[in-house]
């Protein structure tokens, strides 16, 4: 049993030395954290700006399309009104002609 103690005693310090944590100074860690924070913040700000630009472009496109559709719809309405008026006048004239016969 004393052989086991000697074997464990000789390997125990090597294991402890292998598991020792690295020392990081708080100043170095803080500056790295700040750099990462700035990069992430800039990336997010850029993404937000691009999203806003895309939103504005979409709004402008939709507004133009809405005006075009409105214009086309009003033209169709006016054409339909004119057609109905002509049809009504033609019908009245036909009724008058038939009444005279």
N, C-alpha and C positions, 0 to 999 in steps of 0.2 A: 504494500500500500504506500509505502514511502516512495516508491518509484513513480506512482501516479501523482503524488504531490509534487515531486520534482518536475515531472512532465508538465503539469498544469501551471506551476509557478514560472516555468521558463517561457510558456506561450502566452500567459495572461498579459504581460506588458506590451507585447507586440500587437495584440488585438486592440488594446486600449489606444495605442498610438495610431492604429489604422482607422479608428472611428472618431477621432478628434475632429471637431467642426472647424471650418475655416473661419477666420476672423475677418469681419467686414466692418470698416469704420462707418459710423453713422453719417459722416459728412459725405463720403463717397457714395453711399447708398442713396442719400437724399438727392444728390445732384443727378444721379442716373434716373431716379424716380421722376424728378422734375423734367428731365429731357424727354422721357417716355410720355409723361403727361402732356407736355407741349406738343409733341408730334401727334398724339392721339387727338388732342383738342383741335389742332390745325386741320387734321384729316376730316374730323367731324364737321368743322365749320365749312370746309370746302364742299363736302357732300351736301350740307344744308343749302348752301348757295346754289349749287347745281340743281337741286330739287326745286328751289324757288324759281330759278330761270326756266326750268322745264314747265312749271306750273303756269308762269306768265305766258310762255309761248303757246301752251295749250289753250289758255283763256282767249288769247288773240285769235287763234285759228278758229275756235268755236264761235267767237263773235262774228268773224267774217262769214263763216258758213251760215250762221243764223240769219245774217242780213241777206245773203244770197237766197236762202230758202224763203225768207219772208217776201223778198222781191218777186220771186218766181210764183209764190202762192198768190200774191195780190194780182199778178198778171193773169193767172188762170181764173181768178174770181172775176176780174173785169171782162175777160173773154166770155166767161159763162153768162155774165149779166147781159152782155151785148147779144149773145146768141138767144137768150130767153126773150129779150126785147124784140128782136127781129122775128122770132117765132110767134110771139104774141101779136105783133102787128100783122104778120102774114095770116094768122088765124082770124083776126078781126076782119081783114079784107076779104078772106074766103067766106066768112059768115055773111058779110054784107052782100057779096056777089050772089050767094045762094039765096039770100032773102029777096033779092031783086028778081030772081028768075021766077 
